[in-house]
Amino acid sequence: MPTTTTTETGPAPESGAGTVAELIARQWGDHRPGLKHGAEGGPGAARTPAAVLSRHRTARQSAARAALLVDLLPPGAEPHVGVLLDNTPEFPFWLGAAALAGAAVAGINPTRRGPELARDILHTDCRLLVTEPAHLPLLRGLDLPGVRILVTGTEEYEALLAPYAAAEPGEARLRPGGPGPDTRLLLYFTSGSTGAPKAAICSQGRLAAAGHSLARHFRVTPDDVHYICMPLFHGNAVMACWLPALAAGAPVALRRRFSASAFLDDVRSYGATYFTYVGRAVQYLLATDPRPDDREHPLRLGFGTEAGAVDAARFEERFGVRLVEGYGATEGGASVQRTPDTPPGALGRAGADDDLAVVDPETGRECPPALLDARGRLRNGDEAIGELVNRGRSRFEGYWRNPGAEAARTRRGSCGTGAGEGWYWTGDLFFRDPDGFLYFAGRTDDRLRVDSENLAAAMIENILARWEAAAAVAVYAVPDEAAGDQVMAALALREGASFDPEAFAAFLAAQPDLGTKMAPRYVRILDALPVTATNKVHRAALRRTGFLPHPPPGGAPAAGTVWHRVGGAYRPLDGPALDALLSAYATHGRRDLLER
């Protein structure tokens, strides 16, 4: 799916929309609710009452930390502060502090470990790192020269803050005149399947505009409550949940870490009306046991990506809540605008200032329109699916200290004619119908080449998701024994279901839009799909493990049974069948591809 799910699906941001610092300062003197947190307890159990902070108090907390930040940053240092926290109140306090001071927050992923974690902190030139006692073990033994660590919730931390308790917004600034629209505010790492994460630069002006745009599009008012259950170190929670609430004067409610079982109870306790999601979060919610009161809540809207049309319909049917699928990236290179006439399955059309095209990355030429049948199913995927590019004005602001990655995003078309020069290449696969509506088809990394035909993993996933026994699906490429790829699927089954190979084969045969090369050659049955810290499917780990019973170093833990298709039937891949298959790979000199 998209790298992140953070650009607006409403009207494009307006120029001159102000800064995030101005939004923080606007809270001063406003004693309406601003932040709710701490409501805890399992389903049906007694819950700890939520703590409620006014908008004025949240601004005061940010102002105090802005003053501390200005005093602690060494002279000449980059104005960057790393934040290694769960979704505690300290996270939005420091977001506000950085905005007021004119600094930038680098969101640090707590699932990173050892040298990778140290690399993220040092790469973004953080001289201050804000964390909490629960994450201190992650930092032990790391070489972080010049980095001062502040541990929230400790006496030392409170003593550091105490002298700044009376600070007000606008008093502590890192540069004369204060922050402007071009001032960096976020260095947020984009998730990727290969290579080190890239720190996307996000300015105050772009972020403030995005907040205003989403608030307008979803008609957010001060009576709404935005439930932040996705991690704040990821752009989705900040850009699509915190910022529109800030722009509209609505309070936010924090969940330390996403919990499917506590979701509805949280929504009721906080009075939440809006939430964002990414990755498999919606599937996790659907996997919880149905309750008679599933529709008794104030929630009106969910916004995110990767729910899929099938599960979005199931979610609305069960909970009575509409899910709006958006598209975008932390980088801000392209946005898709959803309009009332957007057909099912589509994300919308190009944003107001974007010139979006679906392009063959090998030729630089625009792909022909999609041919859809009466049920909206794609019939010419091989020629209609290409990479989404923005040929117009892009809001991409670059990656921190990564010119190579920047150049790849705005590269020249590979056909050698100059096509694509200066375009923003999203890295996402799409197709466009004759009316101009855009449909997501996966990541370019998720493209498979089977028997010289290009396939998109997301298209196959959408088909497999129709199988009633499947709770979650992931499709990815594994090497063919002779050349190219083969299709492999990982399936997590619904509670009480078992894999019936004959029923699965019959289901596939009944799908009119399943091309002859799209049926999975291999199927692995898992209790749950492996996911990243942002609940996205960990495809790299699945690819590394492939169909092997024991994963290579760095692979995902193998579990369950692997089945392979022989003719039209699925049979267990073990014993003599596995040995024969591995021998075929060795014969073609491709055995080593299975262990990379």
FENVEN-V651378 format. One record per helix or strand of 2 or more residues. SS is the DSSP state (H for helix, E for strand). FROM is the first residue (numbers start at 1). LEN is the number of residues. If there is no record, write none. Layout:
SS;FROM;LEN
SS;FROM;LEN
This chain:
H;20;6
E;33;5
E;51;4
H;55;18
E;80;5
H;89;13
E;104;4
H;114;10
E;128;5
H;133;7
E;148;5
H;155;8
E;184;7
E;198;6
H;204;14
E;225;4
H;235;14
E;251;4
H;263;8
E;274;4
H;281;6
E;301;4
H;309;11
E;322;4
E;336;2
E;348;3
E;356;4
H;381;4
E;386;5
H;403;7
E;424;9
E;438;6
H;444;3
E;447;4
E;453;4
H;457;8
E;470;10
E;485;9
H;501;9
E;522;5
H;539;7
E;562;5
E;569;4
H;575;13
H;591;5
